[in-house]
């Protein structure tokens, strides 16, 4: 049904191939996993399989992608979209409207479906993905898991045969991942063809027909035996945690309340939190529980409705917290501003002078020293994530907050992030990590706080 023939692609402005001589064949009704280290070419291959290459992404393309005997380069993009639907890692990047129902209707409207059929598809999709209760909601007030289900519903409403997913579990909690697994299983039962690029693939084990491993843009192996997946899933990781050396810095938030504008429901209700410098504190909880809201409040980006935040036992205003804190958000693209990777770190360093050695040392620690002169937006998703964290660390902040820093990262790069946080904690920073990644928590964090029902639980 979908086949690549000696497929290669090089982005405009790049000096090397993002993927090279890729040959895979996916039959109707199969579920195929694409995996490999961050930057191996998975996302580029996804863009080739959904038509973004060559219809949107510019560069040099060799070989072909065949959809039922037709080269996708010869198909109009609207024709491809009627057959192939895509779910990206970041749902926000593919929303076209601001309301749930409008978003689900959008693709159907573009296909020129009759109004009655569109309304029927909306109802069916809302029920199919368990989001009927979100019918009247605004998209950007939803949690990451809810936003992803809206995207799944919108793709389903269009009635496509092929589903292509790029890191769909990256920002989901365990419950949402279980829901995603069940959705993928039911889509496969309906005869849909599914291609998934993933690092976190334990939840897919029972649905995968074949696993394609990529390395440096090339296919290094293809397996139908899930024993290799089992081996990969139990990969031994050295723990970074060690005896905590507390610093004299501390952050406390007392009796914090917050509700979203124009909403009567509180997202944070009487939150109390106390974090010391030298710790690496994980804050976890279900999607929509208020983790990111709390983090943004600590960083000074939003103000609480009620309550007080102190640093070193003294009250601090939101403006004062902004100066003390660096926060890395889930969407790294929104935090990369300069023309080179090197410059991203340079602008964060407060002191004057020659910082080249320090910058190159940081870049080497995250495996990006060889890309110091590259444009940040030419990097892979995982590379951008590491760069955003490195840029925050370069500023040597008193408070460091990271929101889902390991989304889209493989084990090796997860540990690189852990090493960077260890370095910040040893320098006495207050380090807070918003994460669902149990492997990261187990190996890199010294303390876990869970948000549940508006309050904090120590674990």
C-alpha positions in Angstrom: 0.0 0.0 0.0 2.8 2.5 1.0 6.3 1.9 -0.2 9.6 3.8 -0.4 12.1 3.1 -3.1 15.7 4.2 -2.5 14.3 7.3 -0.7 16.7 10.1 0.2 16.2 13.7 1.3 18.4 16.6 2.1 17.0 19.9 3.5 17.7 23.2 1.8 20.7 24.7 3.6 21.9 21.4 5.0 25.2 19.8 4.0 24.1 16.2 4.5 21.3 13.8 3.8 18.6 13.6 6.5 17.6 10.2 5.2 19.5 8.1 2.7 18.4 5.1 0.5 15.4 4.1 2.7 13.4 1.2 1.4 10.4 0.0 3.4 7.0 -1.4 2.4 3.9 -1.2 4.6 0.9 -3.4 3.7 -2.7 -2.5 4.3 -3.7 -3.0 7.9 -0.2 -3.2 9.3 1.2 -1.3 12.2 4.9 -0.5 11.7 7.2 1.2 14.2 10.0 3.5 13.2 12.6 4.0 15.9 16.2 5.0 16.6 18.3 7.6 18.3 17.2 11.3 18.4 18.2 12.8 15.1 18.3 9.5 13.2 15.8 10.7 10.5 12.4 9.4 11.8 10.6 12.7 11.6 12.0 13.3 8.1 10.8 9.9 7.0 7.4 10.7 8.5 7.2 13.9 6.4 8.0 11.9 3.3 5.3 9.4 4.1 2.6 12.1 4.6 3.5 14.2 1.6 5.1 17.2 3.4 8.2 16.2 1.5 8.3 17.3 -1.3 5.1 19.4 -1.3 6.0 21.6 1.7 9.5 20.9 2.9 12.1 22.1 0.4 15.3 20.3 -0.4 16.8 17.6 -2.6 14.7 14.4 -3.0 15.8 11.2 -4.6 13.9 8.0 -4.9 10.1 7.7 -4.6 7.2 7.2 -2.1 4.5 5.1 -3.7 0.9 5.2 -2.4 -1.0 2.4 -4.2 1.3 2.5 -7.3 1.3 6.3 -7.5 4.3 8.5 -6.7 3.2 10.9 -4.0 5.3 13.6 -5.6 2.8 13.5 -8.5 -0.3 13.7 -6.3 -1.8 17.0 -5.2 -1.4 17.6 -1.5 -5.2 17.6 -1.0 -5.4 14.2 -2.7 -2.8 12.8 -0.3 -4.6 14.3 2.7 -7.8 12.4 1.8 -5.8 9.1 2.1 -3.1 9.9 4.8 -3.7 11.5 8.1 -0.9 12.7 10.5 -0.7 13.1 14.3 2.4 15.1 15.3 4.3 15.1 18.6 3.0 18.6 19.4 -0.8 18.8 18.8 -0.6 22.6 18.9 1.4 22.7 15.8 -1.5 21.3 13.7 -4.5 23.1 15.0 -6.3 25.4 12.5 -9.2 26.6 14.8 -9.7 27.5 18.4 -12.8 25.3 19.3 -13.0 21.5 19.5 -16.0 21.1 17.2 -14.6 23.5 14.6 -11.3 21.6 14.5 -12.9 18.2 14.0 -15.1 19.8 11.2 -12.2 21.6 9.5 -10.8 18.7 7.4 -14.2 17.5 6.4 -15.2 21.0 5.3 -12.0 21.2 3.2 -13.0 18.0 1.5 -16.4 19.5 0.6 -18.5 17.1 2.6 -22.3 17.9 2.9 -23.2 19.6 6.2 -25.3 16.6 7.4 -22.4 14.2 6.8 -20.0 16.6 8.6 -22.2 16.8 11.7 -22.5 13.0 11.7 -18.7 12.6 11.5 -18.3 15.1 14.4 -20.7 13.2 16.6 -19.1 9.8 15.7 -15.5 11.1 16.3 -16.3 12.7 19.6 -17.9 9.5 20.9 -15.1 7.3 19.3 -12.4 9.1 21.2 -14.3 9.7 24.5 -14.3 13.5 24.2 -18.0 14.3 23.9 -17.7 16.3 27.1 -15.2 18.6 25.3 -17.7 19.6 22.6 -18.1 23.2 23.7 -14.5 23.8 24.9 -11.7 26.0 23.5 -8.7 23.9 22.3 -6.0 25.9 24.0 -7.6 25.5 27.4 -7.3 21.7 27.2 -4.5 19.5 28.5 -1.9 17.9 26.2 -3.7 14.6 26.3 -7.1 16.2 25.5 -5.6 18.2 22.7 -4.1 15.0 21.2 -7.5 13.2 21.3 -9.0 16.2 19.5 -6.4 15.7 16.7 -7.1 12.0 16.6 -10.8 12.8 16.3 -10.2 15.3 13.5 -8.1 12.8 11.5 -10.7 10.0 12.1 -13.5 12.3 10.9 -11.8 12.7 7.6 -12.0 8.9 7.0 -8.3 8.4 6.0 -6.9 4.9 5.4 -3.3 5.6 6.5 -2.4 7.0 9.9 1.2 8.4 10.4 2.1 9.4 14.0 5.3 11.2 15.1 6.1 10.6 18.8 2.4 10.5 19.8 3.1 9.6 23.4 5.7 12.2 24.1 3.7 14.5 26.4 1.2 12.1 27.8 0.7 10.7 31.3 0.4 6.9 31.9 -3.4 7.0 31.7 -3.4 8.9 28.4 -0.8 6.5 27.0 -3.0 3.5 27.9 -5.9 5.3 26.1 -3.6 5.9 23.1 -2.6 2.2 23.0 -6.3 1.2 23.0 -7.1 3.7 20.2 -4.2 2.4 18.0 -5.4 -1.2 18.6 -9.0 -0.4 17.6 -7.8 1.5 14.5 -5.8 -1.6 13.5 -8.8 -3.8 14.1 -10.7 -1.5 11.6 -8.1 -2.2 9.0 -6.3 1.1 9.2 -2.6 1.2 8.2 -0.6 2.7 11.0 3.0 4.0 10.9 4.4 5.3 14.2 7.8 7.0 14.9 8.5 6.5 18.6 11.1 6.3 21.4 8.6 5.1 24.1 7.3 2.0 22.4 6.6 -0.4 25.3 2.9 0.5 25.1 2.8 -0.6 21.4 4.2 -4.1 21.8 1.0 -6.0 21.3 0.1 -4.1 18.1 3.4 -3.9 16.2 3.9 -6.0 13.1 7.4 -4.8 12.3 10.1 -2.6 13.8 12.3 -0.4 11.5 15.5 0.8 13.2 17.1 3.9 11.7 20.6 5.2 12.3 22.1 8.4 10.8 19.3 8.5 8.2 19.6 4.9 7.0 17.7 1.7 7.9 20.1 -0.4 9.9 17.6 -3.3 10.6 14.0 -4.4 10.2 12.5 -6.9 12.7 9.2 -8.7 13.1 10.4 -10.5 16.3 9.4 -8.4 19.3 12.1 -10.0 21.4 14.4 -7.2 20.2 11.9 -4.7 21.5 11.9 -6.5 24.8 15.7 -6.2 25.0 15.6 -2.5 24.1 12.9 -1.8 26.7 15.0 -3.3 29.4 18.2 -1.5 28.4 20.3 -0.9 31.5 20.6 2.7 32.5 23.1 3.9 35.1 21.5 5.9 37.8 22.7 9.5 38.3 21.2 10.1 41.7 23.7 10.6 44.5 23.8 12.1 48.0 22.1 15.5 47.9 24.3 18.5 48.7 21.8 21.1 49.8 22.5 24.7 49.0 21.3 27.8 51.0 18.7 28.5 48.3 15.0 27.6 48.8 11.7 28.1 47.2 8.3 27.9 48.9 4.8 28.4 47.7 2.0 28.6 50.3 -1.7 28.2 49.9 -1.7 28.8 46.1 -5.0 29.1 44.3 -5.5 29.7 40.6 -8.4 29.4 38.1 -8.3 30.1 34.4 -9.7 33.4 33.2 -13.5 33.1 32.4 -13.6 29.8 34.2 -15.2 29.1 37.6 -13.2 25.9 38.1 -9.9 26.2 40.1 -6.9 24.3 38.6 -4.8 24.8 41.8 -6.5 24.7 45.2 -4.4 25.5 48.2 -1.1 24.2 46.8 1.8 24.1 49.3 5.3 23.3 48.0 8.8 23.6 49.4 11.9 22.9 47.3 15.6 23.3 48.3 18.6 24.0 46.1 20.7 20.9 45.4 17.6 18.7 44.8 16.2 17.7 41.5 12.5 17.7 42.2 10.0 16.0 39.8 6.4 17.3 39.7 4.1 14.8 38.1 0.4 14.1 37.8 -2.2 13.5 35.1 -2.6 15.7 32.1 -4.6 18.7 33.0 -3.8 18.5 36.7 -2.1 21.9 36.8 1.6 21.0 36.6 2.5 23.5 33.9 0.3 26.2 35.5 2.2 25.8 38.8 5.5 25.9 37.0 4.6 29.0 35.1 3.5 30.6 38.4 6.8 29.8 40.1 8.6 31.2 37.1 6.7 34.5 37.4 4.9 34.1 34.0 1.4 34.1 35.7 0.2 35.4 39.0 -1.8 33.3 41.6 -5.3 34.3 42.5 -4.3 33.8 46.1 -1.2 32.7 48.1 2.4 33.7 48.5 5.7 32.6 46.9 9.0 33.1 48.7 12.6 32.6 47.7 15.2 32.2 50.6 12.3 32.9 53.0 11.6 36.4 51.5 8.4 37.1 49.4 9.3 37.6 45.7 7.1 39.3 43.1 6.5 37.7 39.7 8.9 40.2 38.2 11.6 39.2 40.6 11.0 35.5 39.9 11.4 36.1 36.2 14.9 37.4 36.8 15.9 34.5 39.0 14.4 31.7 36.9 14.9 30.0 33.5 12.0 27.9 32.3 12.2 25.5 29.3 8.7 24.9 27.9 7.5 21.8 26.1 7.6 23.5 22.7 11.3 24.2 22.1 10.7 25.9 18.8 9.1 28.8 20.7 12.4 29.4 22.7 15.0 29.4 20.0 15.6 32.8 18.6 19.0 33.2 17.1 20.8 32.3 13.8 23.1 29.6 15.2 23.2 27.0 17.9 26.3 28.7 19.4 24.5 32.0 19.7 21.6 30.5 21.6 23.9 29.8 24.5 25.9 33.0 24.1 22.9 35.3 24.6 22.0 33.6 27.9 25.3 34.3 29.5 25.0 37.4 31.6 28.7 38.3 32.1 30.8 40.0 29.5 33.9 38.3 28.2 35.0 35.4 26.0 32.8 32.4 26.9 33.7 30.2 23.9 35.3 27.4 25.9 32.4 27.2 28.3 29.8 27.2 25.5 31.6 24.5 23.5 31.9 22.4 26.7 28.2 22.7 27.3 27.4 21.8 23.6 29.7 18.8 23.8 27.9 17.6 26.9 24.7 17.5 24.9 26.2 16.1 21.7 25.7 19.3 19.7 29.2 20.7 19.5 29.5 19.6 15.9 26.4 21.6 15.1 27.5 24.9 16.7 27.1 26.9 13.5 23.9 25.3 12.4 20.5 27.1 12.4 18.6 26.0 15.5 15.4 25.3 13.5 17.3 22.9 11.2 17.8 20.5 14.1 15.7 17.5 14.9 13.0 17.8 17.6 15.1 16.0 20.2 18.2 18.2 19.4 16.1 21.4 19.7 14.9 20.1 23.1 18.5 19.6 24.3 19.6 23.0 23.0 16.8 24.8 24.8 17.8 23.1 28.1 21.5 24.0 27.4 20.6 27.6 26.7 18.8 27.8 30.1 21.7 26.3 31.9 24.2 28.6 30.3 22.5 31.5 32.1 23.4 29.8 35.4 19.9 30.5 36.9 19.1 30.4 40.6 15.8 28.5 39.7 15.6 26.1 36.8 12.3 24.7 35.6 11.8 22.2 32.8 8.5 21.2 31.4 8.6 17.6 29.9 12.3 17.9 28.9 12.6 14.3 27.7 9.7 14.3 25.3 11.0 12.8 22.0 14.4 11.8 23.5 16.0 8.4 23.5 17.7 6.8 26.5 21.1 8.2 25.8 19.9 11.8 25.4 17.6 11.4 28.4 20.7 10.7 30.5 22.5 13.7 28.9 19.6 15.9 30.2 19.9 14.3 33.6 23.7 15.0 33.7 22.9 18.7 32.9 20.4 18.9 35.7 22.9 17.3 38.1 25.4 20.0 37.2 22.8 22.7 37.9 21.9 21.2 41.2 25.5 20.8 42.3 25.9 24.6 41.6 23.1 25.1 44.1 20.2 25.8 41.8 16.6 25.0 42.7 15.8 22.4 40.0 12.1 21.5 39.2 11.1 19.1 36.4 7.6 18.7 35.2 7.5 15.1 33.7 5.5 12.0 33.0 8.7 10.0 32.3 9.0 7.4 35.0 12.4 6.2 33.7 13.7 9.8 33.9 12.3 10.2 37.4 13.8 6.9 38.6 17.2 7.6 37.3 17.7 11.4 37.5 15.4 12.9 40.2 15.9 13.0 43.9 12.4 13.7 45.0 8.9 13.4 43.5 5.8 15.6 44.2 2.4 14.6 42.6 -0.4 17.0 41.9 -3.7 15.4 42.6 -7.1 17.0 43.1 -5.5 20.5 43.4 -3.1 19.5 46.1 0.5 18.2 46.4 1.4 14.6 47.6 5.0 13.7 48.5 6.1 10.4 47.1 
